[in-house]
Structure formats: structure tokens, C-alpha cells
Amino acid sequence: MPQLDPAPWFLVLVFSWLVFLTMIPSKVLAHNFPNEPASHTKQKPQTEPWNWPWH
């Protein structure tokens, strides 16, 4: 059964992990966010209870 022979698939696994461990982390770490999060004020907005007509 050729699918149980690990020889060709092991090299594919090793090379794919080499690509993942060398190229991908540098691309992810170099990512920058275009929009910086705005600082919010600590004051809560004034809310009023709803005036329900059936109460």
C-alpha cells in the first residue's frame, strides 16, 4: 500500500514546515495596523429610562 510509505510524504511535511517557520512569522510580525485605536473617554453617556406607555 503506497499511502503507508512515509518516505515521500515526510519530505513534503519537512519542507512545508520549513516554509512556515521561516517565511510566515516574519510576514506576520511585520504587519502593522493602519488605524490606531482611539482613546475613549472615561465618562459614561447619560442615559434615561424609557417611558413605556403601558406602565
CNS distance restraints for C-alpha pairs under 8 A (distance, minus, plus):
assign (resid   1 and name CA) (resid   5 and name CA) 7.37 0.50 0.50
assign (resid   5 and name CA) (resid   9 and name CA) 7.88 0.50 0.50
assign (resid   6 and name CA) (resid  10 and name CA) 5.62 0.50 0.50
assign (resid   7 and name CA) (resid  11 and name CA) 6.93 0.50 0.50
assign (resid   8 and name CA) (resid  12 and name CA) 6.70 0.50 0.50
assign (resid   9 and name CA) (resid  13 and name CA) 6.14 0.50 0.50
assign (resid  10 and name CA) (resid  14 and name CA) 6.16 0.50 0.50
assign (resid  11 and name CA) (resid  15 and name CA) 6.06 0.50 0.50
assign (resid  12 and name CA) (resid  16 and name CA) 6.02 0.50 0.50
assign (resid  13 and name CA) (resid  17 and name CA) 6.20 0.50 0.50
assign (resid  14 and name CA) (resid  18 and name CA) 6.17 0.50 0.50
assign (resid  15 and name CA) (resid  19 and name CA) 6.29 0.50 0.50
assign (resid  16 and name CA) (resid  20 and name CA) 6.24 0.50 0.50
assign (resid  17 and name CA) (resid  21 and name CA) 5.94 0.50 0.50
assign (resid  18 and name CA) (resid  22 and name CA) 6.02 0.50 0.50
assign (resid  19 and name CA) (resid  23 and name CA) 5.66 0.50 0.50
assign (resid  19 and name CA) (resid  24 and name CA) 7.19 0.50 0.50
assign (resid  20 and name CA) (resid  24 and name CA) 5.25 0.50 0.50
assign (resid  20 and name CA) (resid  25 and name CA) 7.38 0.50 0.50
assign (resid  21 and name CA) (resid  25 and name CA) 6.49 0.50 0.50
assign (resid  22 and name CA) (resid  26 and name CA) 7.21 0.50 0.50
assign (resid  23 and name CA) (resid  27 and name CA) 6.57 0.50 0.50
assign (resid  24 and name CA) (resid  28 and name CA) 6.20 0.50 0.50
assign (resid  25 and name CA) (resid  29 and name CA) 5.97 0.50 0.50
assign (resid  26 and name CA) (resid  30 and name CA) 6.05 0.50 0.50
assign (resid  27 and name CA) (resid  31 and name CA) 6.53 0.50 0.50
